[in-house]
């Protein structure tokens, strides 16, 4: 999915904790955890693996973030509903 610059700037500023909280609000359930890797499953069966270091406020690199968002499958409307973007 291609994002406009203002939206992409907001997405790049998100931390892994922000994305994990949004996954949980959206109904995803954590099904496995080993070290910094957290596996989440959507009720429809989709899986996504999130790498999370609680002390880190840094977000993901551009390529990894695009891949994660593609796996998660959120539209811009979903991201607004989850308060990830304005």
Secondary structure, 3 states (H helix, E strand, C coil): CCCCHHHHHHHHCCCHHHHHHHHHHCCCEEEEEECCEEEEECCCCCEEEEECCCCCCCCCCHHHHHHHHHHHCCCHHHHHHCCCCC
